[in-house]
Amino acid sequence: MNGEGTNSAGQVKATYTLVSGGTALMERLKSANEPEMITLYSLDGDHLLVTHYCSMGNQPQMKTATITELGSPLAFKIVPGDRDEVAGRGSHGWPDSDHAGQGSLHAAVDI
């Protein structure tokens, strides 16, 4: 799945690729005039684990609560004790196979 859109910086491109034998989903996000960022999504039992490789140089890890209903939006919390722990929450959802919706998944960080 690939997508394009715009934000305050200009054009944004997102690509999604299954990697590691189909065990993880890699999101590549490239905004105009900003370095590319990578986010990896993988299952951890009945949770979804996310590691975001931010262009700001941090790698926060986030995890969902137990997934009980497929197709519903997912809410993420920062993994406690993560070396890049920041205050924040986020949401992400795939309403269907052609669309991705993203809330404030990438939490603000003071560096």
C-alpha positions in Angstrom: 0.0 0.0 0.0 1.4 3.4 -0.9 0.0 6.9 -0.4 0.6 10.5 -1.0 -0.8 13.6 0.7 0.3 17.0 1.9 1.0 18.7 5.2 2.3 22.1 6.2 5.8 21.2 4.9 4.5 20.1 1.5 4.1 16.7 -0.1 4.2 13.5 2.0 4.8 10.0 0.6 4.1 6.8 2.6 4.9 3.3 1.5 4.1 0.1 3.3 6.1 -3.1 2.8 5.9 -6.5 4.4 9.4 -7.5 5.6 11.2 -10.3 7.5 9.2 -13.1 5.9 5.9 -11.3 6.4 6.3 -10.9 10.2 6.6 -7.1 10.2 5.2 -4.2 8.3 7.6 -1.4 7.5 6.2 2.1 7.0 8.5 4.6 5.1 7.4 8.2 5.5 9.0 11.0 3.5 7.9 14.6 3.9 9.1 17.4 1.7 12.3 19.0 3.1 12.6 16.5 5.9 14.6 13.3 6.4 12.8 10.0 5.8 11.4 8.2 8.9 10.8 4.4 9.3 8.2 2.7 11.6 8.1 -1.0 12.1 4.9 -2.8 13.2 5.0 -6.4 14.5 2.8 -8.7 16.5 3.8 -9.5 20.1 1.3 -12.1 21.2 -2.1 -10.3 21.2 -0.6 -6.9 21.1 0.9 -4.8 18.2 4.4 -3.5 18.9 5.7 -0.4 17.1 9.2 1.0 16.9 9.5 4.4 15.2 12.9 5.5 13.9 12.4 9.2 14.0 14.4 11.8 12.0 15.0 13.5 15.3 17.3 10.6 16.3 15.1 8.8 18.8 13.4 5.4 18.6 10.3 5.3 20.8 8.6 2.0 21.2 4.8 1.8 21.5 2.4 -1.0 22.2 -1.3 -1.5 22.0 -3.5 -3.0 24.7 -4.8 -6.5 24.0 -6.4 -6.5 20.6 -9.9 -7.8 21.0 -11.6 -6.7 17.8 -10.1 -6.7 14.3 -10.7 -3.7 12.2 -11.1 -1.2 15.0 -8.7 1.7 15.5 -5.6 0.9 17.6 -4.5 3.0 20.5 -0.8 3.0 21.3 1.0 3.8 24.5 4.7 4.4 24.9 6.4 1.2 26.3 7.4 2.1 30.0 11.1 2.1 30.5 11.9 2.5 26.8 15.1 4.4 26.5 13.3 7.0 24.4 10.2 7.1 26.6 8.2 10.3 25.9 4.9 11.4 27.1 2.3 10.7 24.5 -0.2 8.4 23.0 -1.2 7.7 19.5 -3.7 6.0 17.3 -3.5 4.3 14.0 -6.0 2.4 11.9 -6.4 0.8 8.6 -10.1 1.3 7.7 -9.7 -0.9 4.7 -7.0 -2.4 2.5 -6.6 0.9 0.5 -6.4 3.5 3.4 -4.4 4.2 6.5 -5.4 6.6 9.2 -3.0 8.1 11.6 -3.5 10.2 14.7 -0.7 11.5 16.9 1.3 8.3 16.6 4.6 10.2 16.6 4.8 11.9 19.9 6.4 15.2 20.4 9.9 15.0 21.9 12.1 17.7 23.4 15.8 17.1 22.5 
